[in-house]
Amino acid sequence: MGIAGNGRSRSGGNVLGCMAALALGVFGLSPVQRLWLGSPQLVSIQEIPEMGDSCFRPSQDFSVAPRQEPSLLAAFQTTPVYAQDNLGTEDVTRPPARNIRDTAPTFSSVGVDAVRNEVYLQDSNRWSIRVFSRLDNAKPGEPPTEPRRVISGPTSDVQFNSCVWVDPGSGDIYTVENDTGDSIVVFANRATGDAEPLRKLKVTHRAQSMTIDDATGELFLSVQYPPQVAVYSKTASGDAKPIRLIEGPKTRFSDVHGIAIDTKNKLLYVNNWGNVSDYKVAGSGHFEPPSISVYPTTADGDTAPLRVIQGAKTQLDWPGAMSVDPDTGDLYVANDMGQSILVFRRTDRGDVVPARVVKGPRTHLSYPAGVFVDARNKELWASNLGNSTATVYPLTSDGDVAPLRMIRGAEENKQSLKFGKTEALAYDSKREEILVPN
């Protein structure tokens, strides 16, 4: 189970209760849902179209309907699902009694085009890329920020995308699909609506983050599992193969997520969540503390890191995107579960305390998954999964610092449901609660 779009996942245990419902959805491929029915209510996971919205793709939806006898099922005319109990399998076509859903965008990644003064936010809930002015600022009491344009729709092939990057020269927009699409798609800078990509590159399943070295024209792509970093030409398309592939036991890769490069010092940074296993060897799985490993940008094959940042003092907890200040070499890390942005020095290694930590209620950080250093304007951007916002700070910020500006995709004080690629749920009848692992 996980939130697609930023690759958040953890193994789950048994959930106790008198009734459980398990639903496995095929998202983006079919409206069919498979459900287990054996109680006074049917709880399903399904996709519902959004009417009157510029985004074509629906957000995910929990639907709860009172149980009907099989003879009454045909009286309801809605999208059918399959339901099974001890009487057999039936087509269920009745409307839900109520919906639990999040229609707001969920911002999993942020990219800044300092040349054109625009901010690009990857929305993994509404399957879109939303483009804003860099100077947009939703003040208290004001409505959500309106994007300049939105890229979304079946032709665009934007789905569970986890990373967005903008070429500062051409303005081309790159985005990585983390789940069903297994691709990088590239759009022209002014693309809007259901735009056709300029090109599409097929990549390994579970691709997560990317960065591009303009000097060499190389695109670095992280893959969660089996963990690796693939290096392509930034103009690659179709079935083009990587120029080189960094993988193997010496790399110490483990559930790879964020990636960043220091072009001045020719360093590659890769962070790891610590979920280690060899899918070819049963029982080989184990857990290690999260880490950041450092390599030369020319690394190839089974290359050992130059150094590793790891340990309790680092505060690393589900690290997401990373970004490097090209002037100082400082490394900025979106620390998802730590509700913080961590800053490490270029030469840090081992169990080291961060040079700076942006964290606290005034920051408005809420499960930050994306981070971007805008070196031209000396600003630091974060995208927040937990409250549908992107927040920007002075680049040298430290502690509980209020943002300079905020882009809001929803109402003030929004608390996102954080539904992602939700694949299971359970009902606790004692507490009358629905439990949703993400």
Stockholm file with secondary structure:
# STOCKHOLM 1.0

chainA/1-438         MGIAGNGRSRSGGNVLGCMAALALGVFGLSPVQRLWLGSPQLVSIQEIPEMGDSCFRPSQDFSVAPRQEPSLLAAFQTTPVYAQDNLGTEDVTRPPARNIRDTAPTFSSVGVDAVRNEVYLQDSNRWSIRVFSRLDNAKPGEPPTEPRRVISGPTSDVQFNSCVWVDPGSGDIYTVENDTGDSIVVFANRATGDAEPLRKLKVTHRAQSMTIDDATGELFLSVQYPPQVAVYSKTASGDAKPIRLIEGPKTRFSDVHGIAIDTKNKLLYVNNWGNVSDYKVAGSGHFEPPSISVYPTTADGDTAPLRVIQGAKTQLDWPGAMSVDPDTGDLYVANDMGQSILVFRRTDRGDVVPARVVKGPRTHLSYPAGVFVDARNKELWASNLGNSTATVYPLTSDGDVAPLRMIRGAEENKQSLKFGKTEALAYDSKREEILVPN
#=GR chainA/1-438 SS CEETTTTEECCCCCCCSSEEECCEECTTTCSCEEEECCSSEEEEEEECCCTTCSCCSCCEEEEEEECCCGGGGGGCCSCCEEEEETTEEEEECCCCSEEEECCSCCEEEEEEETTTTEEEEEETTTTEEEEEETTCCCCTTCCCCCCSEEECSTTTTCCSEEEEEECTTTCCEEEEECSSSCEEEEECTTCCBSCCCSEEEECCTTEEEEEEETTTTEEEEEETTTTEEEEEETTCCBTCCCSEEECSGGGTCCSEEEEEEETTTTEEEEEECCEECCTTSTTCCEECCCEEEEEETTCCBSCCCSEEEESGGGCCSSEEEEEECTTTCCEEEEETTTTEEEEECTTCCBSCCCSEEEESGGGTCCSEEEEEEETTTTEEEEEETTTTEEEEEETTCCBSCCCSEEEESSSTTCCCCCCCBCCCEEEETTTTEEECCC
#=GC SS_cons         CEETTTTEECCCCCCCSSEEECCEECTTTCSCEEEECCSSEEEEEEECCCTTCSCCSCCEEEEEEECCCGGGGGGCCSCCEEEEETTEEEEECCCCSEEEECCSCCEEEEEEETTTTEEEEEETTTTEEEEEETTCCCCTTCCCCCCSEEECSTTTTCCSEEEEEECTTTCCEEEEECSSSCEEEEECTTCCBSCCCSEEEECCTTEEEEEEETTTTEEEEEETTTTEEEEEETTCCBTCCCSEEECSGGGTCCSEEEEEEETTTTEEEEEECCEECCTTSTTCCEECCCEEEEEETTCCBSCCCSEEEESGGGCCSSEEEEEECTTTCCEEEEETTTTEEEEECTTCCBSCCCSEEEESGGGTCCSEEEEEEETTTTEEEEEETTTTEEEEEETTCCBSCCCSEEEESSSTTCCCCCCCBCCCEEEETTTTEEECCC
//
